[in-house]
């Protein structure tokens, strides 16, 4: 998740929210020089909002300035002034921001956000469904295209096949859980969409050259150093 703010004129502009795995862009239409600050965080640092951000997305991701509570701007300023090492403090501030703002966003399933562009639909579909078991054929049917068209898209656009792309999405999710939670590796494996821990371990080591448990240990050491 990230959201953009203009620090110099913080209270004059709305906040823009980008949820994970949502293709996005922004355009500035006002004259003069505009500066934006991006606050980026793993959804798992936002505690109870993680599941919402993985499956849903704002239909319109901007909250206009007049609808943003003054407290939110004060909290964002506090985040910007927080030392990098005070990660738990920043997490607490981010939860306050989301608690105050998420109710002002009209959230819909990710598959309903965006355009009819097939690339966009493919990214959204995988993002919304990677925890489930499904085949290339089932995905193609849901998107209303042939499996051959979808297979070529994975190959030419993403430079990997369907299974590789799907496993990448599952592994990215699993890594965030390993880094930011104390959940068991078995639960992370199953929640990420893998059918067994053996498969999870094999695919994980193929990509990262390290086991999930060693990956977690390394992350913990880096945080403590």
Secondary structure, DSSP 8 states (H G I E B T S, - for coil): -EEEE-STTGGGS-EEEE-TT--------SSS----EEEE--GGGGGGGHHHHHHEEESS-EE-GGGS-HHHHHHHHHHHTS-TT-HHHHHHHHHHHHHHHGGGS-EEEGGGSS-S-HHHHHHHHHHHHTTS---HHHHHHHHTS-HHHHHHHHHHHSSS-HHHHHHHHHHHHHHHHHHH----HHHHHHHTT-S-HHHHHHHHHHHHSS-HHHHHHHHHHHHH-
